[in-house]
Structure formats: structure tokens, C-alpha cells
Amino acid sequence: MDAHVKSDESQEPTDDQVRVAVDTFRLLVDPTRLRLLWALADGAELDVTTLADRLGVAQPAMSQHLARLRLAGAVDVRKDGRRSLYSIRGVHLRRVIAEGLFHADHTLTGEPPHD
């Protein structure tokens, strides 16, 4: 299946699609990685120090999270002189994070489910 072709919602996902989706969800299980990706979700490019300060995480721990996300293809890195600037890769991951947080908000506030 071409990766750019939208799958029919009535069609069962392939084993590869399920595997990649599960791997993506595993990345989001960690609160620091979820917050990190949320910080990048607006299209910002941020360096390790800025992300560590914003999230209140030690810089070495932030670097480890970013390395894992980079290896998984969730973030891109661009060099700007000696700094590495990180950005979230693609709109799909942004949507997954936003929908997960919208779901959490509805659950916490008791707002009824909707389409």
C-alpha cells in the first residue's frame, strides 16, 4: 500500500500499519516525550536547552528523549552553527498528540463524546 494513499476506514489495517502505529503510541507513553512533542507541535524549532528549561527536565535527559524521537523518525534536527534545532516531523503526529490531549480534556471535564 502506498504510504500516501489514505486507507479506507472500513478496511482492516495491515500488520505493518498496526506495528508502526503501536511503535508511535509507545513513544507517546512517556510524559516527558509527550510534553516535548507538544512543545514542538506548533511548528517551532527549539534547541535542547530551551526544551529542557521549558519542561523542567535535566538537559542530559532531554537529549536522550530527543535522540530516541529522532531515531524513531518523530522529530527532525537541523544544525544552526553549533546548535541543533529540533522540530516535530509531519502533521500526522501533531494530530495524534492533539487528539490524545483533547480526549484527555473531555475525560477530565466530563464533556460528552462527539463526532
BELTA-V217745 format. One record per residue. N is the residue number from 0. PHI is phi as a letter, one per 40 degrees, with the letter a starting at -180 (* if undefined). Layout:
n={N	N}
phi={PHI	PHI}
This chain:
n={0	1	2	3	4	5	6	7	8	9	10	11	12	13	14	15	16	17	18	19	20	21	22	23	24	25	26	27	28	29	30	31	32	33	34	35	36	37	38	39	40	41	42	43	44	45	46	47	48	49	50	51	52	53	54	55	56	57	58	59	60	61	62	63	64	65	66	67	68	69	70	71	72	73	74	75	76	77	78	79	80	81	82	83	84	85	86	87	88	89	90	91	92	93	94	95	96	97	98	99	100	101	102	103	104	105	106	107	108	109	110	111	112	113	114}
phi={*	c	c	c	c	c	c	c	c	c	c	c	c	c	d	c	c	c	d	c	c	c	c	c	c	c	c	c	c	c	d	c	c	c	c	c	c	c	c	c	c	c	g	c	b	b	c	d	c	c	c	c	c	c	c	g	b	c	d	c	c	c	d	c	c	c	c	c	c	c	c	c	g	c	b	b	b	b	c	b	g	c	c	b	b	b	a	c	c	g	c	c	c	d	c	d	c	c	c	c	c	c	d	c	c	c	c	c	c	g	c	c	c	a	c}
